[in-house]
Amino acid sequence: MTEIQNDLFSLPEALRLKDEGMRQAADRAQTTLELAREIAKMVARINGTVTADDVQLRLDESGYGHLGPAAGSLFRGPDWIFTGDWRTSDRISNHARMNRVWRLR
C-alpha cells in the first residue's frame, strides 16, 4: 500500500475510532441512555423483540427527546442478541433505513 492508502485504510484504527465515538456519545447522554435501555428491556419482555425505533417512540412519548448518537450504544452489552432480522424504520428522519431487531439474552 502507498502512504496515502495507509492513512485512509486501517480496520483496527477505524474500529478504535468507532468505539471511542460511541463511548463519548454514550457518556454525554448517560442518563437518557440508561432510561432507553430500561425501556428496551420492557418492550422486549412484552413483544419478544425490540428495535431502536420502538425505544425512541417511547422516549418521545415520555418527553425525553432523542438519543442522538448515543442510540448506537443502545443494544451494546451482554443483554442483547441480534435476531438476524431487520425492520424498515418509519421515522421520517431515518429516511426508511433498516433497523436491527434485538431480543433479550
C-alpha positions as semicolon CSV with decimal commas, in nm:
position;residue;x (nm);y (nm);z (nm)
1;M;0,000;0,000;0,000
2;T;0,104;0,353;-0,060
3;E;0,146;0,602;0,225
4;I;-0,187;0,765;0,131
5;Q;-0,367;0,430;0,144
6;N;-0,216;0,360;0,486
7;D;-0,362;0,690;0,608
8;L;-0,708;0,612;0,464
9;F;-0,750;0,240;0,525
10;S;-0,693;0,072;0,859
11;L;-0,960;-0,153;1,008
12;P;-0,804;-0,153;1,357
13;E;-0,793;0,229;1,356
14;A;-1,147;0,253;1,218
15;L;-1,275;0,022;1,494
16;R;-1,085;0,217;1,758
17;L;-1,236;0,545;1,641
18;K;-1,583;0,390;1,623
19;D;-1,561;0,263;1,980
20;E;-1,423;0,596;2,103
21;G;-1,703;0,791;1,934
22;M;-1,970;0,560;2,073
23;R;-1,822;0,591;2,422
24;Q;-1,817;0,970;2,403
25;A;-2,178;0,985;2,277
26;A;-2,295;0,743;2,547
27;D;-2,114;0,941;2,818
28;R;-2,282;1,266;2,710
29;A;-2,630;1,109;2,719
30;Q;-2,574;0,864;3,005
31;T;-2,898;0,930;3,196
32;T;-3,118;0,915;2,886
33;L;-2,930;0,611;2,756
34;E;-2,986;0,425;3,084
35;L;-3,359;0,504;3,064
36;A;-3,366;0,396;2,699
37;R;-3,204;0,064;2,788
38;E;-3,470;0,002;3,054
39;I;-3,741;0,087;2,801
40;A;-3,580;-0,153;2,551
41;K;-3,587;-0,435;2,807
42;M;-3,952;-0,363;2,890
43;V;-4,053;-0,365;2,522
44;A;-3,857;-0,685;2,456
45;R;-4,023;-0,859;2,752
46;I;-4,367;-0,758;2,626
47;N;-4,316;-0,807;2,249
48;G;-4,032;-1,059;2,240
49;T;-3,818;-0,827;2,027
50;V;-3,733;-0,457;2,006
51;T;-3,581;-0,202;1,768
52;A;-3,428;0,140;1,825
53;D;-3,748;0,291;1,680
54;D;-3,957;0,115;1,945
55;V;-3,742;0,274;2,215
56;Q;-3,731;0,618;2,056
57;L;-4,110;0,623;2,023
58;R;-4,148;0,565;2,397
59;L;-3,881;0,822;2,481
60;D;-4,067;1,078;2,270
61;E;-4,398;0,990;2,436
62;S;-4,234;1,040;2,777
63;G;-4,091;1,378;2,680
64;Y;-3,724;1,273;2,686
65;G;-3,643;1,363;2,328
66;H;-3,388;1,191;2,107
67;L;-3,089;0,979;2,197
68;G;-2,892;1,116;1,904
69;P;-2,555;0,950;1,850
70;A;-2,592;0,760;2,180
71;A;-2,853;0,542;2,007
72;G;-2,564;0,348;1,858
73;S;-2,483;0,222;2,208
74;L;-2,839;0,123;2,299
75;F;-2,801;-0,251;2,239
76;R;-2,433;-0,288;2,324
77;G;-2,356;-0,526;2,604
78;P;-2,431;-0,882;2,709
79;D;-2,809;-0,842;2,748
80;W;-2,889;-0,835;2,377
81;I;-2,882;-1,074;2,083
82;F;-2,932;-0,959;1,725
83;T;-3,206;-1,180;1,580
84;G;-3,078;-1,153;1,223
85;D;-3,398;-0,971;1,125
86;W;-3,428;-0,614;1,006
87;R;-3,723;-0,373;1,002
88;T;-3,760;-0,065;0,789
89;S;-3,781;0,248;1,001
90;D;-4,095;0,456;0,954
91;R;-3,944;0,757;1,130
92;I;-3,929;1,030;0,869
93;S;-3,586;1,148;0,981
94;N;-3,445;0,797;0,929
95;H;-3,528;0,801;0,557
96;A;-3,655;0,440;0,570
97;R;-3,319;0,298;0,682
98;M;-3,312;-0,055;0,820
99;N;-3,316;-0,120;1,196
100;R;-3,178;-0,434;1,354
101;V;-3,425;-0,640;1,557
102;W;-3,300;-0,742;1,902
103;R;-3,412;-0,979;2,176
104;L;-3,305;-1,020;2,534
105;R;-3,049;-1,290;2,601
